[in-house]
């Protein structure tokens, strides 16, 4: 089967990712490749995206999210550039 990944907000505004086995394997593979030199990947419905997303909703009231990006954030980077994302007691 072809990877199938659907990203949406449901009627309650909750974020959901629906995946088949091949979609899961592809998503995990891309997540595991993230590092200092390869710090993001793109998601979208077109072939130019690193991971292709389905635009077919599971329910009629789902709001499909067609494009996105996964960013790998090292704590050292965020402490320098985005320190507000940390609880002051955590570092």
C-alpha positions in Angstrom: 0.0 0.0 0.0 1.0 3.6 -0.5 1.7 5.8 2.6 -1.4 7.7 3.7 -1.1 10.5 6.2 -4.0 12.9 6.9 -3.5 15.8 9.2 -6.6 17.7 10.4 -8.4 19.6 13.2 -11.6 17.9 14.2 -14.9 19.6 15.1 -13.6 20.2 18.6 -10.5 21.9 17.3 -8.2 18.9 18.3 -5.2 18.2 16.2 -5.2 14.7 14.7 -2.9 12.6 12.5 -4.4 9.6 10.8 -1.9 7.1 9.3 -1.8 3.7 7.7 1.2 1.4 8.3 3.2 2.7 5.4 2.5 6.3 6.5 3.6 5.5 10.0 6.9 4.0 8.8 7.6 7.0 6.5 6.9 9.5 9.3 9.1 7.6 11.8 11.9 7.3 9.2 11.8 11.1 8.5 11.7 11.9 12.2 14.7 9.6 12.9 16.7 11.4 10.1 16.4 14.8 11.9 19.7 16.1 13.3 21.8 19.3 13.5 22.5 19.2 9.7 19.0 18.1 8.7 16.7 20.1 11.0 13.4 20.0 9.3 11.1 18.4 6.7 8.0 19.6 4.8 4.6 18.0 4.7 2.2 18.8 1.9 -0.1 17.3 -0.8 2.2 17.9 -3.7 5.1 15.7 -4.9 7.6 18.4 -3.9 7.0 17.8 -0.2 9.2 15.5 1.8 6.1 13.7 3.1 2.9 13.8 1.0 -0.3 14.4 2.9 -3.8 13.2 1.9 -6.4 16.0 1.5 -9.4 13.7 1.9 -11.1 14.2 5.3 -12.3 11.3 7.3 -15.4 13.3 8.5 -17.2 16.1 6.8 -16.5 18.6 9.6 -12.7 18.0 9.7 -10.5 20.9 8.7 -7.7 19.4 6.6 -4.2 20.9 7.2 -2.5 20.6 3.8 0.9 22.1 4.5 3.3 21.9 7.5 6.8 21.6 8.6 8.5 19.5 11.3 11.3 21.3 13.0 14.1 19.6 15.1 15.0 22.0 17.9 18.1 21.4 20.0 17.8 22.7 23.6 21.0 24.7 23.1 19.5 26.5 20.1 16.3 27.3 21.9 18.0 28.4 25.1 19.9 31.0 22.9 17.2 32.1 20.5 13.9 31.2 22.2 14.5 31.0 25.9 10.9 31.8 26.6 9.9 28.3 25.6 11.6 26.9 28.8 10.3 26.9 32.3 12.9 29.0 34.2 13.4 26.1 36.7 14.3 23.6 33.9 17.8 25.0 33.0 
